[in-house]
Amino acid sequence: MEINGKHILVTGGASGLGAACVELLQAHGANVTIFDQKSEENIEHTRGTNQVYHQVDITNETEVTIALDAAIESNGALHGVINCAGIGSAKKVLSNKGPHDLETFQKVIEVNLIGTFNMLRLSAERMKSHDPTDTGERGVIINTASIAAYDGQIGQAAYSASKGGITSLTLPAARELANAGIRVVSIAPGVFDTPLFGALPEEARSHLEQLTPFPKRLGNPREFAELALHIFQNSMINGETIRLDGAIRMPAK
Ligand SMILES: NC(=O)c1ccc[n+]([C@@H]2O[C@H](COP(=O)([O-])OP(=O)(O)OC[C@H]3O[C@@H](n4cnc5c(N)ncnc54)[C@H](O)[C@@H]3O)[C@@H](O)[C@H]2O)c1
């Protein structure tokens, strides 16, 4: 799908991987809508002319419904969604303080998995109602999984479960939405240099860099955005989760 003039929504677009997508999409002429729970003053990137911002919790059905309809009203028919909103967590199943609390597990599943699914289902409903492009496409939905879906480390039970859920729903959603001309693809990033990792001590950062076969560095958020852009442009990519990780395979801890 050609990006220029299309309406693309980015969740988590105020920061990190989402912010990089917003910048790249704008540079390619897209009308971009951002959904983020942060208020607009806290956005990381430059304000584009064709940019609409909504402070939205992606897990909230009412907020998402209202904001989606308002975004379509101002930015036109929705052609794409990049789901970047997500949270991390590091807790053992059983530590010397006792078992993993259910509240944290539920919160991570709620934001990362249910929030992503909430965006997918409500966006697909709106994409289905507009005319397809001349190649028969109505939309592209890109979800952000993680390599933790495959090589989850000790302490990542909740996070890995949430990202594994995203990976597993990619194919059935793509199969189902194919008739509507909507593709569903997920990206599983390795370790990227975003605010999520910005607070890491130099030693931990350098350890992660050494674990990456090539290139021996953290990923640049722009490289994530470039893959998302390519997914929009290449109509054969569908129903798959793509690792973007410099061949890193995480050890147990
Ligand atoms: N950075 C990495 O190395 C890495 C690796 C693998 C996967 N990921 C995934 O990529 C995605 C983006 O990560 P990032 O590193 O850019 O993080 P980030 O913290 O920089 O950005 C995440 C954004 O999501 C927003 N958000 C969180 N919960 C939300 C909610 N309920 N509703 C709306 N917005 C919400 C936050 O406000 C924030 O702006 C996440 O899903 C993360 O799990 C990141």
PDBQT file of the ligand as one rigid body, heavy atoms in Angstrom, charges set to zero:
ROOT
HETATM    1  N1  LIG A 301      12.286  -1.188  23.160  1.00  0.00    +0.000 N 
HETATM    2  C1  LIG A 301      12.497  -2.469  22.962  1.00  0.00    +0.000 C 
HETATM    3  O1  LIG A 301      13.637  -2.955  22.948  1.00  0.00    +0.000 OA
HETATM    4  C2  LIG A 301      11.347  -3.398  22.721  1.00  0.00    +0.000 A 
HETATM    5  C3  LIG A 301      11.638  -4.745  22.455  1.00  0.00    +0.000 A 
HETATM    6  C4  LIG A 301      10.604  -5.616  22.196  1.00  0.00    +0.000 A 
HETATM    7  C5  LIG A 301       9.296  -5.166  22.213  1.00  0.00    +0.000 A 
HETATM    8  N2  LIG A 301       9.052  -3.858  22.501  1.00  0.00    +0.000 N 
HETATM    9  C6  LIG A 301       7.641  -3.442  22.511  1.00  0.00    +0.000 C 
HETATM   10  O2  LIG A 301       7.524  -2.305  21.683  1.00  0.00    +0.000 OA
HETATM   11  C7  LIG A 301       6.456  -1.489  22.144  1.00  0.00    +0.000 C 
HETATM   12  C8  LIG A 301       6.969  -0.062  22.300  1.00  0.00    +0.000 C 
HETATM   13  O3  LIG A 301       8.013  -0.064  23.249  1.00  0.00    +0.000 OA
HETATM   14  P1  LIG A 301       8.971   1.192  23.485  1.00  0.00    +0.000 P 
HETATM   15  O4  LIG A 301      10.295   0.658  23.796  1.00  0.00    +0.000 OA
HETATM   16  O5  LIG A 301       8.786   2.150  22.380  1.00  0.00    +0.000 OA
HETATM   17  O6  LIG A 301       8.338   1.731  24.852  1.00  0.00    +0.000 OA
HETATM   18  P2  LIG A 301       8.020   3.222  25.344  1.00  0.00    +0.000 P 
HETATM   19  O7  LIG A 301       7.762   3.072  26.802  1.00  0.00    +0.000 OA
HETATM   20  O8  LIG A 301       9.053   4.172  24.860  1.00  0.00    +0.000 OA
HETATM   21  O9  LIG A 301       6.642   3.556  24.586  1.00  0.00    +0.000 OA
HETATM   22  C9  LIG A 301       5.431   2.914  24.893  1.00  0.00    +0.000 C 
HETATM   23  C10 LIG A 301       4.318   3.934  24.792  1.00  0.00    +0.000 C 
HETATM   24  O10 LIG A 301       3.079   3.231  25.021  1.00  0.00    +0.000 OA
HETATM   25  C11 LIG A 301       2.247   4.078  25.804  1.00  0.00    +0.000 C 
HETATM   26  N3  LIG A 301       1.255   3.254  26.513  1.00  0.00    +0.000 N 
HETATM   27  C12 LIG A 301       1.501   2.332  27.476  1.00  0.00    +0.000 A 
HETATM   28  N4  LIG A 301       0.334   1.809  27.914  1.00  0.00    +0.000 NA
HETATM   29  C13 LIG A 301      -0.655   2.413  27.195  1.00  0.00    +0.000 A 
HETATM   30  C14 LIG A 301      -2.085   2.312  27.204  1.00  0.00    +0.000 A 
HETATM   31  N5  LIG A 301      -2.737   1.466  28.034  1.00  0.00    +0.000 N 
HETATM   32  N6  LIG A 301      -2.787   3.072  26.336  1.00  0.00    +0.000 NA
HETATM   33  C15 LIG A 301      -2.152   3.936  25.505  1.00  0.00    +0.000 A 
HETATM   34  N7  LIG A 301      -0.814   4.100  25.482  1.00  0.00    +0.000 NA
HETATM   35  C16 LIG A 301      -0.079   3.338  26.318  1.00  0.00    +0.000 A 
HETATM   36  C17 LIG A 301       3.197   4.799  26.748  1.00  0.00    +0.000 C 
HETATM   37  O11 LIG A 301       2.625   5.978  27.287  1.00  0.00    +0.000 OA
HETATM   38  C18 LIG A 301       4.390   5.061  25.844  1.00  0.00    +0.000 C 
HETATM   39  O12 LIG A 301       4.305   6.335  25.216  1.00  0.00    +0.000 OA
HETATM   40  C19 LIG A 301       5.976  -2.123  23.455  1.00  0.00    +0.000 C 
HETATM   41  O13 LIG A 301       4.844  -2.922  23.170  1.00  0.00    +0.000 OA
HETATM   42  C20 LIG A 301       7.153  -2.996  23.881  1.00  0.00    +0.000 C 
HETATM   43  O14 LIG A 301       6.728  -4.095  24.634  1.00  0.00    +0.000 OA
HETATM   44  C21 LIG A 301      10.038  -2.963  22.764  1.00  0.00    +0.000 A 
ENDROOT
TORSDOF 0
